[in-house]
Amino acid sequence: MDEQSFATSILVDESPEVVFNAINDPRGWWSLQIEGATDQLGGEFFYHYKDVHLSKMKVVEHVANKKIVWLVTENSFNFVEDKTEWVGSKIIFEIEQKDRLTQLKFTHAGLVPAFECYKVCEEAWTNYIENSLYKYITEGKGDPNLKDDEGYNAELAEKWKLDE
């Protein structure tokens, strides 16, 4: 794995099962604008934030209470020249028991400082993991992006939606 890829971790006084279940529900800590299956191997889902960021992901690893990996299969940013920077990158959640605590290691493998989106993405992931997901795990309520019925390009969003 590229050691320059963005990574962070949190330590919580909860079981690996609680952490695993929270990660599996990104609508509780990342965004309410997620459609599709996020909690099973082979599941595919679509995420968007207005028309700023649209992404399709696939769950490529799903080991109960241990590890979850999402592969970014399609991506579009509206604020960088290379709109597909995330394509082929992996979002990795590794869960490990540490005495009575549980450590969650988060790595976005392939999100490197050379990417034009790196600073924005680094700030966003830091907030989602260290703040929102942490609160979702420890308090039962995170700070996900809210649904935004207006303010995004519905035609573009429709193009990116999963076939169901």
C-alpha positions as CSV (number, residue, x, y, z in Angstrom):
1,M,0.0,0.0,0.0
2,D,1.2,3.5,-0.8
3,E,2.5,5.0,2.5
4,Q,1.6,8.5,1.3
5,S,-2.1,7.6,1.0
6,F,-4.3,9.5,3.5
7,A,-4.8,7.6,6.8
8,T,-6.2,8.4,10.2
9,S,-7.4,6.3,13.2
10,I,-9.7,6.5,16.2
11,L,-9.8,4.6,19.4
12,V,-13.3,4.0,21.0
13,D,-14.6,2.3,24.1
14,E,-17.0,0.1,22.1
15,S,-16.8,-3.4,20.7
16,P,-15.5,-4.3,17.2
17,E,-19.1,-5.3,16.3
18,V,-20.4,-1.8,17.2
19,V,-17.7,-0.2,15.1
20,F,-18.3,-2.6,12.2
21,N,-22.0,-1.9,12.2
22,A,-21.5,1.8,12.3
23,I,-19.1,1.8,9.3
24,N,-21.7,-0.3,7.4
25,D,-24.2,2.5,7.8
26,P,-22.5,5.5,6.1
27,R,-25.8,7.3,6.0
28,G,-25.4,7.7,9.7
29,W,-22.0,9.4,9.5
30,W,-21.1,10.3,5.9
31,S,-24.1,11.3,4.0
32,L,-27.8,10.8,3.7
33,Q,-27.3,11.1,0.0
34,I,-26.2,7.4,-0.4
35,E,-28.2,5.0,-2.5
36,G,-27.6,1.2,-2.7
37,A,-26.1,-1.6,-0.6
38,T,-23.3,-0.6,1.7
39,D,-23.4,-3.5,4.1
40,Q,-22.6,-6.6,2.1
41,L,-19.8,-8.0,-0.1
42,G,-20.4,-7.1,-3.7
43,G,-22.8,-4.3,-2.7
44,E,-22.7,-1.2,-4.9
45,F,-23.7,2.3,-3.9
46,F,-23.9,5.8,-5.2
47,Y,-22.9,8.9,-3.2
48,H,-23.2,12.5,-4.2
49,Y,-22.8,15.9,-2.6
50,K,-24.8,18.4,-4.6
51,D,-23.0,18.4,-8.0
52,V,-19.6,18.9,-6.4
53,H,-18.9,15.2,-5.9
54,L,-20.5,12.1,-7.4
55,S,-19.1,8.6,-6.8
56,K,-19.9,5.0,-7.3
57,M,-18.4,2.4,-5.0
58,K,-18.3,-1.4,-4.6
59,V,-17.8,-3.3,-1.4
60,V,-14.9,-5.6,-2.3
61,E,-14.0,-6.8,1.2
62,H,-16.4,-7.4,4.1
63,V,-15.0,-9.4,7.0
64,A,-17.3,-9.2,10.1
65,N,-16.0,-7.0,12.9
66,K,-12.5,-6.8,11.2
67,K,-12.4,-5.1,7.8
68,I,-14.4,-3.3,5.1
69,V,-13.0,-2.1,1.8
70,W,-14.8,0.0,-0.8
71,L,-13.4,0.3,-4.4
72,V,-14.2,3.5,-6.1
73,T,-15.4,2.5,-9.6
74,E,-16.6,5.9,-10.9
75,N,-16.0,9.4,-9.7
76,S,-16.6,13.0,-10.7
77,F,-15.5,16.2,-8.9
78,N,-16.5,19.6,-10.2
79,F,-13.6,21.5,-8.5
80,V,-10.5,19.8,-10.0
81,E,-9.1,19.4,-13.5
82,D,-8.9,15.6,-13.3
83,K,-12.5,14.8,-12.2
84,T,-11.8,11.1,-11.9
85,E,-8.9,11.2,-9.4
86,W,-10.5,8.7,-7.0
87,V,-11.3,6.0,-9.6
88,G,-9.5,2.8,-8.7
89,S,-8.7,3.9,-5.2
90,K,-9.8,1.9,-2.1
91,I,-11.3,3.2,1.1
92,I,-10.2,0.8,3.8
93,F,-11.6,0.4,7.3
94,E,-9.6,-2.0,9.6
95,I,-10.9,-2.8,13.1
96,E,-8.7,-4.1,15.8
97,Q,-9.3,-4.9,19.5
98,K,-6.8,-3.0,21.7
99,D,-7.3,-4.3,25.3
100,R,-10.8,-3.1,26.2
101,L,-10.9,-0.5,23.4
102,T,-11.3,-0.8,19.7
103,Q,-9.1,0.9,17.1
104,L,-10.4,1.8,13.7
105,K,-7.7,2.5,11.1
106,F,-9.0,4.3,8.1
107,T,-7.0,4.5,4.9
108,H,-8.0,6.0,1.5
109,A,-5.4,4.0,-0.5
110,G,-4.6,6.0,-3.6
111,L,-5.6,9.4,-2.2
112,V,-2.1,10.9,-2.2
113,P,-0.8,14.5,-1.8
114,A,-0.1,14.8,-5.5
115,F,-3.9,14.7,-6.2
116,E,-5.4,18.1,-6.8
117,C,-8.3,17.2,-4.4
118,Y,-6.0,16.1,-1.6
119,K,-6.3,19.0,0.8
120,V,-10.1,19.2,0.4
121,C,-10.5,15.4,0.7
122,E,-8.0,15.1,3.6
123,E,-10.1,17.7,5.5
124,A,-13.3,16.0,4.7
125,W,-12.2,12.5,5.6
126,T,-10.7,13.8,8.8
127,N,-14.0,15.3,9.8
128,Y,-16.1,12.3,8.7
129,I,-13.9,9.8,10.6
130,E,-12.6,11.7,13.6
131,N,-15.7,13.6,14.3
132,S,-18.9,12.2,12.6
133,L,-18.1,8.5,12.6
134,Y,-16.6,8.8,16.1
135,K,-19.8,10.4,17.4
136,Y,-21.9,7.8,15.5
137,I,-20.0,5.0,17.2
138,T,-19.9,6.5,20.7
139,E,-23.1,8.5,20.9
140,G,-25.3,6.9,18.3
141,K,-25.6,10.1,16.2
142,G,-23.1,11.3,13.7
143,D,-23.0,14.5,11.5
144,P,-23.6,13.2,8.0
145,N,-24.3,15.5,5.0
146,L,-28.0,16.1,5.0
147,K,-30.3,15.4,2.0
148,D,-30.3,18.3,-0.4
149,D,-33.4,18.2,-2.6
150,E,-32.2,21.2,-4.6
151,G,-28.8,22.5,-5.5
152,Y,-27.4,19.6,-7.5
153,N,-27.7,18.6,-11.1
154,A,-30.4,16.0,-11.1
155,E,-29.6,14.9,-14.7
156,L,-26.0,14.3,-13.9
157,A,-27.0,12.5,-10.7
158,E,-29.4,10.3,-12.7
159,K,-26.5,9.3,-15.0
160,W,-24.5,8.1,-12.1
161,K,-27.2,6.2,-10.3
162,L,-26.9,2.5,-9.8
163,D,-29.1,0.2,-12.0
164,E,-31.7,-1.3,-9.7
